[in-house]
Amino acid sequence: MTTVANPRQAEAWNGPFGAHWATHHERYDTLVSGVNDALFAGAAIEAGDRVLDVGCGAGATTRIAARLAAHGHAVGVDISAPLLDRARALTAAEGVANVAYECADAQVHRFPPAGYDVAISRGGVMFFGNHAAAFRNLARALRPGGRLAFVCPRQAGPDSEEVQAFELFGKLLGEPDTDTAAAQIAMASLSDPTRIREVLQRYTDYEKVAVEPVAVETVWGRDAADAVDFLLSRRTGTPVAADTRAALEDSLRPYETERGVRLRGAVWLVTATRPGARRQ
């Protein structure tokens, strides 16, 4: 890996926290799959494009991008070695040939100048230690006229389903572990649209910056019991007592549907363009 600008996140994503994501990659990909349509509509990937996927995780979005860029290629970048190992294995199993992965911190990694037509991220850019420096680095990686598209969480109001469900869940369990708490803080770092525009326009000089609200549903499990199994698997320490587990299931039961436990949430779809003429 190149120099790491955010060692706290690197430690978390290369430790048990990142290993859990790698082991349960299908659950995590399903959890946020509701944002895929908006992300790829915003990215507008063409058949010959060179695509950079920032914070690619287990590579689900990298492989989608590669299939859209059938005559180009996609490169997934992440700081998590466990997730990249999983991404490479899944890519080989699916037979997607126009994909490569790099273990790197995209804030400081030396990408090929103007080496990409499109940069995308499904919930990865919030984890940068310095957003302005990171987006400047990504701008250098994009060709003049290249496109940036990412999704990041909106600030949830106190009446939102996710806030209500997980506040109750947290009270029943106590405080989350430190890695989860750090991730939650990072996830909120670009929740303010004014901050997003400031970073992209004032400090980075992107053009055509658009920040659009998108309503999504997050999928937590087949039913309440399955969702609790998944959520508890992310924690370490003393096993949960039977009565507490029953209460946890009850807290999620109102969100059971025929299509699983679904909580309404919201993200920002952010699109922008690096200044310069489009390649002919």
MIKE-511456 format. One record per residue (C-alpha): x, y, z negated; residue in one letter. Coordinates in steps of 0.5 Angstrom, whole numbers, padded with zeros to 4 digits, always signed. Example, Ala and Ser with C-alpha at 12.3 -4.5 7.8 and 13.67 -1.06 7.14 Angstrom:
+0025-0009-0016a;+0027-0002-0014s;
This chain:
+0000+0000+0000m;+0002+0007+0001t;+0003+0012-0004t;-0004+0012-0009v;-0007+0019-0010a;-0012+0016-0015n;-0008+0011-0019p;-0014+0010-0024r;-0019+0008-0018q;-0013+0003-0015a;-0013+0000-0022e;-0020-0001-0023a;-0021-0004-0015w;-0015-0008-0016n;-0017-0011-0023g;-0023-0015-0025p;-0028-0010-0022f;-0025-0010-0015g;-0025-0018-0016a;-0032-0018-0018h;-0034-0014-0012w;-0030-0019-0007a;-0034-0025-0011t;-0041-0022-0010h;-0040-0018-0003h;-0046-0021-0001e;-0050-0018-0006r;-0047-0011-0006y;-0047-0011+0002d;-0055-0012+0001t;-0055-0007-0005l;-0054-0001+0000v;-0056-0004+0007s;-0061+0001+0007g;-0057+0006+0009v;-0054+0003+0015n;-0059+0005+0020d;-0058+0013+0018a;-0050+0012+0018l;-0049+0009+0024f;-0054+0014+0028a;-0050+0019+0025g;-0044+0016+0027a;-0046+0015+0034a;-0041+0010+0036i;-0040+0009+0043e;-0037+0003+0047a;-0030+0005+0048g;-0029+0009+0041d;-0023+0008+0036r;-0027+0008+0029v;-0024+0009+0022l;-0028+0006+0016d;-0026+0009+0010v;-0027+0005+0003g;-0029-0001+0008c;-0030-0006+0002g;-0031-0013+0005a;-0031-0010+0012g;-0039-0011+0013a;-0039-0004+0016t;-0033-0005+0020t;-0035-0011+0023r;-0042-0007+0025i;-0037-0001+0028a;-0033-0006+0032a;-0039-0009+0035r;-0042-0002+0037l;-0035-0001+0040a;-0034-0007+0044a;-0029-0004+0048h;-0025+0000+0043g;-0023-0002+0036h;-0025-0001+0028a;-0020-0001+0023v;-0022-0001+0016g;-0018+0002+0010v;-0019+0001+0003d;-0015+0001-0004i;-0017-0006-0006s;-0013-0012-0004a;-0019-0017-0007p;-0024-0014-0002l;-0019-0013+0004l;-0017-0021+0003d;-0025-0022+0003r;-0026-0017+0009a;-0020-0021+0013r;-0023-0028+0012a;-0030-0026+0014l;-0028-0022+0020t;-0024-0029+0022a;-0030-0033+0020a;-0035-0029+0025e;-0030-0028+0030g;-0030-0021+0031v;-0023-0020+0035a;-0023-0012+0035n;-0022-0011+0028v;-0016-0009+0023a;-0015-0008+0016y;-0010-0004+0012e;-0009-0003+0004c;-0008+0004+0003a;-0011+0010+0000d;-0014+0014+0005a;-0013+0021+0002q;-0005+0020+0003v;-0004+0015+0008h;-0001+0017+0015r;-0006+0015+0020f;-0004+0016+0027p;-0005+0023+0029p;-0011+0024+0033a;-0012+0016+0033g;-0019+0016+0032y;-0026+0018+0035d;-0030+0017+0029v;-0029+0016+0022a;-0035+0013+0018i;-0036+0011+0010s;-0041+0008+0007r;-0040+0010+0000g;-0033+0011+0000g;-0031+0018+0000v;-0033+0020-0007m;-0027+0016-0010f;-0022+0021-0007f;-0018+0024-0013g;-0018+0031-0009n;-0023+0031-0004h;-0021+0037+0000a;-0014+0034+0001a;-0017+0027+0003a;-0022+0030+0008f;-0016+0034+0011r;-0012+0028+0012n;-0018+0025+0016l;-0019+0031+0020a;-0012+0030+0022r;-0013+0022+0024a;-0019+0025+0028l;-0018+0027+0035r;-0020+0034+0037p;-0028+0033+0038g;-0028+0027+0034g;-0034+0025+0029r;-0034+0024+0022l;-0040+0021+0019a;-0041+0018+0011f;-0047+0017+0006v;-0046+0019-0001c;-0051+0019-0007p;-0056+0025-0008r;-0057+0027-0015q;-0062+0023-0018a;-0068+0027-0022g;-0070+0024-0029p;-0076+0021-0026d;-0073+0017-0021s;-0074+0010-0021e;-0066+0008-0021e;-0065+0013-0027v;-0071+0010-0031q;-0069+0003-0030a;-0062+0004-0032f;-0063+0008-0037e;-0067+0003-0041l;-0062-0002-0038f;-0057+0001-0041g;-0060+0002-0048k;-0062-0005-0049l;-0054-0007-0047l;-0050-0001-0050g;-0045+0003-0046e;-0042+0000-0040p;-0035-0002-0039d;-0030+0003-0037t;-0029+0001-0030d;-0036+0002-0029t;-0037+0008-0032a;-0031+0011-0028a;-0034+0009-0022a;-0041+0012-0024q;-0037+0019-0025i;-0034+0018-0018a;-0040+0016-0015m;-0043+0023-0017a;-0037+0027-0015s;-0041+0029-0008l;-0048+0029-0010s;-0048+0037-0009d;-0049+0039-0002p;-0046+0046-0003t;-0040+0042-0006r;-0040+0038+0001i;-0040+0044+0005r;-0035+0047+0001e;-0030+0042+0002v;-0032+0041+0009l;-0032+0048+0012q;-0028+0052+0007r;-0022+0047+0005y;-0022+0043+0012t;-0025+0047+0017d;-0030+0042+0020y;-0035+0044+0025e;-0043+0042+0026k;-0043+0040+0018v;-0050+0037+0017a;-0052+0035+0010v;-0059+0031+0011e;-0063+0027+0005p;-0065+0020+0007v;-0069+0016+0002a;-0067+0009+0001v;-0069+0003-0003e;-0063-0001-0007t;-0064-0009-0007v;-0062-0012-0014w;-0064-0019-0013g;-0070-0024-0011r;-0073-0023-0017d;-0072-0020-0024a;-0069-0026-0027a;-0064-0026-0021d;-0063-0018-0022a;-0061-0019-0029v;-0056-0025-0027d;-0053-0020-0022f;-0052-0014-0027l;-0050-0018-0033l;-0044-0022-0029s;-0041-0015-0028r;-0040-0014-0035r;-0035-0017-0040t;-0035-0019-0047g;-0041-0022-0052t;-0046-0026-0048p;-0053-0023-0049v;-0058-0026-0054a;-0064-0029-0051a;-0069-0024-0053d;-0065-0018-0050t;-0064-0022-0044r;-0072-0022-0044a;-0073-0015-0045a;-0068-0014-0039l;-0072-0018-0035e;-0078-0014-0037d;-0075-0007-0035s;-0074-0009-0028l;-0080-0013-0027r;-0084-0007-0025p;-0080-0006-0019y;-0081-0014-0016e;-0084-0014-0009t;-0084-0020-0004e;-0078-0017-0002r;-0074-0017-0008g;-0073-0012-0014v;-0073-0006-0010r;-0071+0001-0013l;-0072+0008-0009r;-0066+0012-0009g;-0063+0017-0005a;-0057+0019-0001v;-0054+0025+0003w;-0052+0023+0011l;-0047+0028+0012v;-0044+0029+0019t;-0039+0034+0022a;-0034+0035+0028t;-0027+0036+0028r;-0026+0042+0032p;-0023+0042+0039g;-0026+0039+0046a;-0029+0032+0047r;-0024+0027+0051r;-0025+0026+0058q;
